[in-house]
Amino acid sequence: MFTPRSETTRQFIIETTAGIFNRKGYAGTSLSDLTEATRLTKGSIYGNFDNKEDVALAAFDYNIACRTGIIQDALRDYSSSRDKLLAFITIFGSAGSSAFPAGGCPLLNAGTEADDTHEPLRERVAEQLILWKEDLVGIIQQGMAANEFRADTNASKLALSIIALVEGGILIGRSTRNPFYLDTILDTIRDLVKSIELTS
């Protein structure tokens, strides 16, 4: 199928600049960063996007798609709900986080930056966090239906707790440059899962 040159160029710009936005931030990435990375002129970039914000949002969507793909691929290796929840320790831990887009978790990066400065990006982050919560709730409810987890488990609360542990652990680990802190915090997920398991 023939792909119009404009769409090819647009995708090239997104893929080439996604890592820059994720590392330097959406406000901190300049137009010169984009032209230098892509070797395209300002006119070529803005011929495919309305403005820098438009590029930034597309780059965020691309980074999120990469992140989602990594998580989905990892979860396919597990059949039980218990093991799927525990997989987040491995996926986001210091040994596995290098698989994510350049700059680390795009949800944490964009969410921290966009909280008060970039409303469209904040909304994108919020949407992704809610989707992540819903996915986790689904895994937990499947575990409850399969008698892996207690019937009185608060799936929503547990899902939010896992998200908070993951994102908080990444923040503390990166800020202190001590991966041990990240892994210690993520290990709390193991304790939470153990607390809802049905004992035979």
Accessible surface in RSA format (square Angstrom, percent):
REM  Atomic radii and reference values for relative SASA: ProtOr
REM  Chains: A
REM  Algorithm: Lee & Richards
REM  Probe-radius: 1.40
REM  Slices: 20
REM RES _ NUM      All-atoms   Total-Side   Main-Chain    Non-polar    All polar
REM                ABS   REL    ABS   REL    ABS   REL    ABS   REL    ABS   REL
RES MET A   1   237.96 123.2 153.45 101.6  84.50 201.2 131.01 111.4 106.95 141.7
RES PHE A   2   169.75  84.9 146.61  90.8  23.14  60.2 153.75  93.2  16.01  45.8
RES THR A   3    71.32  50.7  58.40  59.2  12.92  30.8  30.95  41.6  40.37  61.0
RES PRO A   4    71.64  52.2  70.05  63.9   1.59   5.8  71.64  59.1   0.00   0.0
RES ARG A   5   196.16  82.4 187.76  95.7   8.41  20.0  71.72  98.0 124.45  75.4
RES SER A   6    71.21  60.2  62.73  83.7   8.48  19.5  44.66  95.1  26.55  37.2
RES GLU A   7    82.10  47.1  80.70  61.1   1.40   3.3  32.85  63.5  49.25  40.2
RES THR A   8    74.75  53.2  69.42  70.4   5.33  12.7  64.97  87.3   9.78  14.8
RES THR A   9    23.79  16.9  20.73  21.0   3.07   7.3  14.98  20.1   8.81  13.3
RES ARG A  10    71.78  30.1  71.78  36.6   0.00   0.0  14.32  19.6  57.46  34.8
RES GLN A  11    69.16  38.7  69.16  50.5   0.00   0.0  33.68  71.7  35.49  26.9
RES PHE A  12    92.64  46.3  86.59  53.6   6.05  15.7  92.02  55.8   0.62   1.8
RES ILE A  13     0.00   0.0   0.00   0.0   0.00   0.0   0.00   0.0   0.00   0.0
RES ILE A  14    14.98   8.5  14.98  11.2   0.00   0.0  14.98  10.8   0.00   0.0
RES GLU A  15    87.78  50.4  69.64  52.7  18.14  43.2  11.36  22.0  76.43  62.4
RES THR A  16    43.62  31.0  24.25  24.6  19.37  46.2  25.97  34.9  17.65  26.7
RES THR A  17     0.00   0.0   0.00   0.0   0.00   0.0   0.00   0.0   0.00   0.0
RES ALA A  18     2.08   1.9   2.08   3.2   0.00   0.0   2.08   2.9   0.00   0.0
RES GLY A  19    16.08  19.8   0.00   N/A  16.08  19.8  11.99  32.9   4.08   9.1
RES ILE A  20    21.25  12.1  21.24  15.8   0.01   0.0  21.24  15.3   0.01   0.0
RES PHE A  21     0.23   0.1   0.00   0.0   0.23   0.6   0.00   0.0   0.23   0.7
RES ASN A  22     4.57   3.2   0.03   0.0   4.53  10.9   0.00   0.0   4.57   4.4
RES ARG A  23   141.62  59.5 106.57  54.3  35.04  83.4  47.46  64.9  94.15  57.1
RES LYS A  24   107.47  52.4  81.17  49.8  26.30  62.6  59.74  53.8  47.73  50.8
RES GLY A  25    16.25  20.0   0.00   N/A  16.25  20.0  15.15  41.6   1.09   2.4
RES TYR A  26     4.38   2.0   1.73   1.0   2.64   6.9   1.85   1.4   2.53   3.1
RES ALA A  27    78.57  72.2  51.58  79.6  26.99  61.4  58.52  82.4  20.05  53.1
RES GLY A  28    44.39  54.7   0.00   N/A  44.39  54.7  29.34  80.5  15.05  33.7
RES THR A  29     0.18   0.1   0.00   0.0   0.18   0.4   0.12   0.2   0.05   0.1
RES SER A  30    47.19  39.9  41.23  55.0   5.96  13.7  43.30  92.2   3.90   5.5
RES LEU A  31    45.14  25.1  40.69  29.1   4.45  11.2  40.69  28.6   4.45  12.0
RES SER A  32    71.86  60.7  65.92  88.0   5.94  13.7  48.83 104.0  23.03  32.3
RES ASP A  33    26.26  18.4  22.67  22.6   3.59   8.5   3.85   9.1  22.41  22.4
RES LEU A  34     0.00   0.0   0.00   0.0   0.00   0.0   0.00   0.0   0.00   0.0
RES THR A  35    34.22  24.3  30.55  31.0   3.67   8.8  18.28  24.6  15.94  24.1
RES GLU A  36   138.26  79.4 120.37  91.1  17.89  42.6  51.42  99.5  86.84  70.9
RES ALA A  37    36.58  33.6   9.22  14.2  27.36  62.2  19.78  27.9  16.80  44.5
RES THR A  38     5.98   4.3   0.00   0.0   5.98  14.2   0.03   0.0   5.95   9.0
RES ARG A  39   217.64  91.4 182.76  93.2  34.88  83.0  65.79  89.9 151.86  92.0
RES LEU A  40    46.32  25.8  39.48  28.2   6.84  17.2  42.49  29.8   3.83  10.3
RES THR A  41    90.82  64.6  84.85  86.0   5.97  14.2  83.60 112.3   7.22  10.9
RES LYS A  42   117.64  57.4 113.71  69.8   3.92   9.3  57.25  51.5  60.38  64.3
RES GLY A  43    51.07  63.0   0.00   N/A  51.07  63.0  38.17 104.7  12.90  28.9
RES SER A  44    43.40  36.7  31.78  42.4  11.61  26.8  15.61  33.2  27.78  38.9
RES ILE A  45     0.00   0.0   0.00   0.0   0.00   0.0   0.00   0.0   0.00   0.0
RES TYR A  46    71.85  33.5  52.35  29.8  19.50  50.7  40.79  30.7  31.06  38.3
RES GLY A  47    66.00  81.4   0.00   N/A  66.00  81.4  30.58  83.9  35.43  79.3
RES ASN A  48    30.68  21.2  14.47  14.0  16.21  39.0   7.36  17.7  23.32  22.5
RES PHE A  49     4.51   2.3   0.00   0.0   4.51  11.7   3.47   2.1   1.04   3.0
RES ASP A  50   124.92  87.5  96.70  96.3  28.22  66.7  23.93  56.3 100.99 100.7
RES ASN A  51    71.28  49.2  71.18  68.8   0.10   0.2  26.04  62.7  45.23  43.7
RES LYS A  52    54.21  26.4  53.17  32.6   1.04   2.5  37.17  33.5  17.04  18.1
RES GLU A  53    75.11  43.1  70.25  53.2   4.86  11.6  18.24  35.3  56.88  46.4
RES ASP A  54    39.39  27.6  36.81  36.6   2.58   6.1   7.12  16.8  32.27  32.2
RES VAL A  55     0.00   0.0   0.00   0.0   0.00   0.0   0.00   0.0   0.00   0.0
RES ALA A  56     1.37   1.3   1.37   2.1   0.00   0.0   1.37   1.9   0.00   0.0
RES LEU A  57    21.49  12.0  21.49  15.4   0.00   0.0  21.49  15.1   0.00   0.0
RES ALA A  58    13.00  12.0   6.57  10.1   6.43  14.6  10.60  14.9   2.40   6.4
RES ALA A  59     0.00   0.0   0.00   0.0   0.00   0.0   0.00   0.0   0.00   0.0
RES PHE A  60     0.76   0.4   0.76   0.5   0.00   0.0   0.76   0.5   0.00   0.0
RES ASP A  61    60.01  42.0  53.23  53.0   6.78  16.0  28.11  66.1  31.90  31.8
RES TYR A  62    69.08  32.3  63.64  36.2   5.44  14.2  38.24  28.7  30.84  38.0
RES ASN A  63     2.05   1.4   2.05   2.0   0.00   0.0   0.00   0.0   2.05   2.0
RES ILE A  64    10.18   5.8  10.18   7.6   0.00   0.0  10.18   7.3   0.00   0.0
RES ALA A  65    63.16  58.1  47.81  73.8  15.34  34.9  54.23  76.4   8.93  23.7
RES CYS A  66    45.44  34.4  33.83  37.7  11.62  27.3  17.59  44.6  27.86  30.0
RES ARG A  67    11.09   4.7  11.09   5.7   0.00   0.0   0.00   0.0  11.09   6.7
RES THR A  68    48.21  34.3  47.37  48.0   0.85   2.0  39.28  52.8   8.93  13.5
RES GLY A  69    26.43  32.6   0.00   N/A  26.43  32.6  26.07  71.5   0.36   0.8
RES ILE A  70    43.77  24.9  38.65  28.8   5.12  12.3  41.64  30.0   2.13   5.8
RES ILE A  71    15.35   8.7  15.35  11.4   0.00   0.0  15.35  11.1   0.00   0.0
RES GLN A  72    93.62  52.4  90.34  66.0   3.28   7.8  25.69  54.7  67.93  51.5
RES ASP A  73    84.00  58.8  76.70  76.3   7.30  17.3  27.20  64.0  56.80  56.7
RES ALA A  74    25.74  23.7  19.33  29.8   6.41  14.6  25.33  35.7   0.41   1.1
RES LEU A  75    25.86  14.4  25.35  18.1   0.51   1.3  25.59  18.0   0.26   0.7
RES ARG A  76   169.98  71.4 134.89  68.8  35.09  83.5  71.26  97.4  98.72  59.8
RES ASP A  77   118.10  82.7  83.20  82.8  34.90  82.5  24.85  58.5  93.25  93.0
RES TYR A  78    77.68  36.3  68.10  38.7   9.57  24.9  40.88  30.7  36.80  45.4
RES SER A  79   113.67  96.1  80.66 107.7  33.01  76.0  54.28 115.6  59.39  83.2
RES SER A  80    33.05  27.9  28.04  37.4   5.01  11.5  31.38  66.8   1.67   2.3
RES SER A  81     7.00   5.9   6.14   8.2   0.86   2.0   0.00   0.0   7.00   9.8
RES ARG A  82    89.44  37.6  89.44  45.6   0.00   0.0  20.26  27.7  69.18  41.9
RES ASP A  83    48.03  33.6  46.62  46.4   1.41   3.3   4.61  10.9  43.42  43.3
RES LYS A  84    49.26  24.0  49.26  30.2   0.00   0.0   6.10   5.5  43.16  46.0
RES LEU A  85     0.00   0.0   0.00   0.0   0.00   0.0   0.00   0.0   0.00   0.0
RES LEU A  86    21.88  12.2  18.45  13.2   3.43   8.6  18.65  13.1   3.23   8.7
RES ALA A  87     3.20   2.9   0.50   0.8   2.70   6.1   3.06   4.3   0.14   0.4
RES PHE A  88     3.02   1.5   3.02   1.9   0.00   0.0   3.02   1.8   0.00   0.0
RES ILE A  89    24.40  13.9  22.21  16.5   2.19   5.3  22.21  16.0   2.19   6.0
RES THR A  90    89.99  64.0  82.18  83.3   7.81  18.6  62.40  83.8  27.59  41.7
RES ILE A  91    12.53   7.1   5.66   4.2   6.87  16.6  12.04   8.7   0.49   1.3
RES PHE A  92     1.14   0.6   1.11   0.7   0.03   0.1   1.14   0.7   0.00   0.0
RES GLY A  93     4.76   5.9   0.00   N/A   4.76   5.9   4.76  13.1   0.00   0.0
RES SER A  94    44.85  37.9  23.24  31.0  21.61  49.8  11.65  24.8  33.19  46.5
RES ALA A  95   101.57  93.4  66.54 102.7  35.03  79.7  77.19 108.7  24.38  64.6
RES GLY A  96    20.92  25.8   0.00   N/A  20.92  25.8  18.51  50.8   2.40   5.4
RES SER A  97    41.19  34.8  35.85  47.8   5.34  12.3  18.53  39.5  22.66  31.7
RES SER A  98   105.08  88.8  69.77  93.1  35.31  81.3  57.89 123.3  47.20  66.1
RES ALA A  99    63.38  58.3  36.17  55.8  27.21  61.9  47.97  67.5  15.42  40.8
RES PHE A 100    15.48   7.7   3.69   2.3  11.79  30.7   3.69   2.2  11.79  33.7
RES PRO A 101    19.59  14.3   5.25   4.8  14.33  52.1  17.67  14.6   1.92  11.9
RES ALA A 102    52.33  48.1  32.56  50.2  19.78  45.0  44.24  62.3   8.10  21.4
RES GLY A 103    30.01  37.0   0.00   N/A  30.01  37.0  15.92  43.7  14.09  31.6
RES GLY A 104    22.93  28.3   0.00   N/A  22.93  28.3  19.10  52.4   3.83   8.6
RES CYS A 105     4.73   3.6   1.58   1.8   3.16   7.4   1.58   4.0   3.16   3.4
RES PRO A 106     0.04   0.0   0.00   0.0   0.04   0.1   0.00   0.0   0.04   0.3
RES LEU A 107     5.06   2.8   1.59   1.1   3.47   8.7   2.07   1.5   2.98   8.0
RES LEU A 108    24.18  13.5  20.30  14.5   3.87   9.7  24.14  17.0   0.04   0.1
RES ASN A 109    24.43  16.8  13.62  13.2  10.80  26.0  15.38  37.0   9.04   8.7
RES ALA A 110     0.02   0.0   0.02   0.0   0.00   0.0   0.02   0.0   0.00   0.0
RES GLY A 111    21.16  26.1   0.00   N/A  21.16  26.1  13.98  38.4   7.18  16.1
RES THR A 112    94.24  67.0  69.38  70.3  24.86  59.2  71.03  95.4  23.21  35.1
RES GLU A 113    45.89  26.3  31.67  24.0  14.22  33.9  35.43  68.5  10.46   8.5
RES ALA A 114     0.59   0.5   0.00   0.0   0.59   1.3   0.00   0.0   0.59   1.6
RES ASP A 115    85.86  60.1  75.64  75.3  10.22  24.2  15.99  37.6  69.87  69.7
RES ASP A 116   131.67  92.2  92.26  91.8  39.40  93.2  36.87  86.8  94.80  94.5
RES THR A 117   105.33  74.9  66.86  67.8  38.47  91.7  73.18  98.3  32.15  48.6
RES HIS A 118    31.85  17.4  26.79  18.6   5.06  12.9  28.35  29.2   3.51   4.1
RES GLU A 119    88.58  50.9  82.14  62.1   6.44  15.3  53.33 103.1  35.25  28.8
RES PRO A 120    49.52  36.1  46.99  42.8   2.53   9.2  48.31  39.9   1.21   7.5
RES LEU A 121     0.31   0.2   0.31   0.2   0.00   0.0   0.31   0.2   0.00   0.0
RES ARG A 122    83.22  34.9  82.90  42.3   0.31   0.7  26.83  36.7  56.38  34.2
RES GLU A 123    80.48  46.2  78.67  59.5   1.81   4.3  19.08  36.9  61.40  50.1
RES ARG A 124    70.91  29.8  70.72  36.1   0.18   0.4  15.23  20.8  55.67  33.7
RES VAL A 125     8.71   5.7   8.71   7.9   0.00   0.0   8.71   7.6   0.00   0.0
RES ALA A 126    35.89  33.0  32.68  50.4   3.21   7.3  35.66  50.2   0.23   0.6
RES GLU A 127    98.96  56.8  92.90  70.3   6.05  14.4  40.20  77.8  58.75  48.0
RES GLN A 128    44.15  24.7  42.29  30.9   1.86   4.4   1.00   2.1  43.16  32.7
RES LEU A 129    58.48  32.6  57.15  40.9   1.33   3.3  57.42  40.3   1.06   2.9
RES ILE A 130    92.38  52.6  92.38  68.8   0.00   0.0  92.38  66.5   0.00   0.0
RES LEU A 131    91.07  50.7  90.90  65.0   0.18   0.4  90.90  63.8   0.18   0.5
RES TRP A 132    14.13   5.7  10.50   5.1   3.63   8.5  13.38   7.1   0.75   1.2
RES LYS A 133    43.35  21.1  43.35  26.6   0.00   0.0  13.49  12.1  29.86  31.8
RES GLU A 134    96.78  55.6  86.58  65.5  10.20  24.3  35.08  67.8  61.70  50.4
RES ASP A 135    94.43  66.1  86.06  85.7   8.36  19.8  24.43  57.5  69.99  69.8
RES LEU A 136     0.00   0.0   0.00   0.0   0.00   0.0   0.00   0.0   0.00   0.0
RES VAL A 137    23.18  15.3  23.18  21.0   0.00   0.0  23.18  20.1   0.00   0.0
RES GLY A 138    25.20  31.1   0.00   N/A  25.20  31.1  24.62  67.6   0.58   1.3
RES ILE A 139    16.52   9.4  16.52  12.3   0.00   0.0  16.52  11.9   0.00   0.0
RES ILE A 140     0.00   0.0   0.00   0.0   0.00   0.0   0.00   0.0   0.00   0.0
RES GLN A 141    97.22  54.4  92.44  67.6   4.78  11.4  23.94  51.0  73.28  55.6
RES GLN A 142   106.04  59.3  99.41  72.7   6.63  15.8  38.93  82.9  67.12  50.9
RES GLY A 143     0.00   0.0   0.00   N/A   0.00   0.0   0.00   0.0   0.00   0.0
RES MET A 144    46.37  24.0  35.52  23.5  10.85  25.8  35.79  30.4  10.59  14.0
RES ALA A 145    88.92  81.8  51.14  78.9  37.78  85.9  64.06  90.2  24.85  65.8
RES ALA A 146    64.57  59.4  35.10  54.2  29.47  67.0  45.95  64.7  18.61  49.3
RES ASN A 147   111.26  76.7  97.51  94.2  13.75  33.1  18.41  44.3  92.85  89.7
RES GLU A 148    46.20  26.5  36.14  27.3  10.07  24.0  32.01  61.9  14.19  11.6
RES PHE A 149     1.24   0.6   0.07   0.0   1.17   3.0   0.07   0.0   1.17   3.3
RES ARG A 150    98.46  41.3  98.28  50.1   0.17   0.4  30.00  41.0  68.46  41.5
RES ALA A 151    92.56  85.1  69.00 106.5  23.56  53.6  70.67  99.5  21.89  58.0
RES ASP A 152   105.39  73.8  73.34  73.0  32.05  75.8  49.58 116.7  55.81  55.7
RES THR A 153    15.81  11.2   1.76   1.8  14.05  33.5   5.72   7.7  10.08  15.2
RES ASN A 154    88.88  61.3  75.23  72.7  13.66  32.9  28.62  68.9  60.26  58.2
RES ALA A 155    10.63   9.8   6.93  10.7   3.70   8.4   6.93   9.8   3.70   9.8
RES SER A 156    43.32  36.6  41.50  55.4   1.82   4.2  29.94  63.8  13.39  18.8
RES LYS A 157   140.20  68.4 135.19  82.9   5.02  11.9  81.45  73.3  58.75  62.6
RES LEU A 158    11.55   6.4   9.17   6.6   2.38   6.0  11.21   7.9   0.34   0.9
RES ALA A 159     0.00   0.0   0.00   0.0   0.00   0.0   0.00   0.0   0.00   0.0
RES LEU A 160    92.33  51.4  88.80  63.5   3.53   8.9  89.08  62.6   3.25   8.8
RES SER A 161    36.85  31.1  30.27  40.4   6.58  15.2  14.58  31.0  22.27  31.2
RES ILE A 162     0.00   0.0   0.00   0.0   0.00   0.0   0.00   0.0   0.00   0.0
RES ILE A 163    14.27   8.1  14.27  10.6   0.00   0.0  14.27  10.3   0.00   0.0
RES ALA A 164    64.77  59.6  49.81  76.9  14.96  34.0  58.50  82.4   6.27  16.6
RES LEU A 165    34.23  19.1  32.30  23.1   1.93   4.9  34.23  24.0   0.00   0.0
RES VAL A 166     0.00   0.0   0.00   0.0   0.00   0.0   0.00   0.0   0.00   0.0
RES GLU A 167    21.51  12.3  21.07  15.9   0.44   1.0  21.35  41.3   0.15   0.1
RES GLY A 168    26.59  32.8   0.00   N/A  26.59  32.8  25.41  69.7   1.18   2.6
RES GLY A 169     0.00   0.0   0.00   N/A   0.00   0.0   0.00   0.0   0.00   0.0
RES ILE A 170    13.21   7.5  12.65   9.4   0.56   1.3  13.07   9.4   0.14   0.4
RES LEU A 171    86.93  48.4  86.80  62.1   0.13   0.3  86.93  61.0   0.00   0.0
RES ILE A 172    77.22  43.9  75.47  56.2   1.75   4.2  77.22  55.6   0.00   0.0
RES GLY A 173     5.66   7.0   0.00   N/A   5.66   7.0   2.80   7.7   2.85   6.4
RES ARG A 174   120.61  50.6 104.07  53.1  16.54  39.4  53.05  72.5  67.56  40.9
RES SER A 175    83.77  70.8  43.80  58.5  39.97  92.1  39.92  85.0  43.85  61.4
RES THR A 176    69.95  49.8  40.98  41.5  28.98  69.1  48.84  65.6  21.12  31.9
RES ARG A 177   217.58  91.4 187.52  95.6  30.06  71.6  67.32  92.0 150.25  91.1
RES ASN A 178    48.74  33.6  47.23  45.6   1.51   3.6   8.87  21.4  39.86  38.5
RES PRO A 179    76.74  55.9  73.09  66.6   3.65  13.3  76.57  63.2   0.17   1.0
RES PHE A 180   134.69  67.4 130.20  80.6   4.49  11.7 133.94  81.2   0.75   2.1
RES TYR A 181    95.67  44.7  94.74  53.9   0.92   2.4  51.51  38.7  44.16  54.4
RES LEU A 182    13.90   7.7  13.90   9.9   0.00   0.0  13.90   9.8   0.00   0.0
RES ASP A 183    53.97  37.8  49.93  49.7   4.04   9.6  26.77  63.0  27.20  27.1
RES THR A 184    70.16  49.9  60.41  61.2   9.75  23.2  62.93  84.5   7.23  10.9
RES ILE A 185    38.95  22.2  37.41  27.9   1.54   3.7  38.95  28.0   0.00   0.0
RES LEU A 186     0.09   0.0   0.09   0.1   0.00   0.0   0.09   0.1   0.00   0.0
RES ASP A 187    59.42  41.6  58.84  58.6   0.59   1.4  15.17  35.7  44.25  44.1
RES THR A 188    51.01  36.3  49.91  50.6   1.11   2.6  31.89  42.8  19.13  28.9
RES ILE A 189     0.00   0.0   0.00   0.0   0.00   0.0   0.00   0.0   0.00   0.0
RES ARG A 190   110.26  46.3 109.38  55.8   0.88   2.1  45.97  62.8  64.29  39.0
RES ASP A 191    87.77  61.5  81.17  80.8   6.60  15.6  25.86  60.9  61.91  61.7
RES LEU A 192    50.65  28.2  50.29  36.0   0.35   0.9  50.52  35.5   0.13   0.3
RES VAL A 193     1.21   0.8   1.21   1.1   0.00   0.0   1.21   1.1   0.00   0.0
RES LYS A 194   153.95  75.1 143.33  87.9  10.61  25.3  86.07  77.5  67.87  72.3
RES SER A 195    64.02  54.1  44.29  59.1  19.73  45.5  47.61 101.4  16.41  23.0
RES ILE A 196    15.76   9.0  15.76  11.7   0.00   0.0  15.76  11.3   0.00   0.0
RES GLU A 197    51.08  29.3  43.08  32.6   8.00  19.1  11.00  21.3  40.08  32.7
RES LEU A 198    86.57  48.2  64.40  46.1  22.17  55.7  65.69  46.1  20.88  56.2
RES THR A 199   131.12  93.3 101.57 103.0  29.55  70.4  75.05 100.8  56.07  84.8
RES SER A 200   163.48 138.1  86.56 115.5  76.92 177.2  87.26 185.8  76.22 106.8
END  Absolute sums over single chains surface
CHAIN  1 A    10755.7       8733.5       2022.2       6052.6       4703.1
END  Absolute sums over all chains
TOTAL         10755.7       8733.5       2022.2       6052.6       4703.1
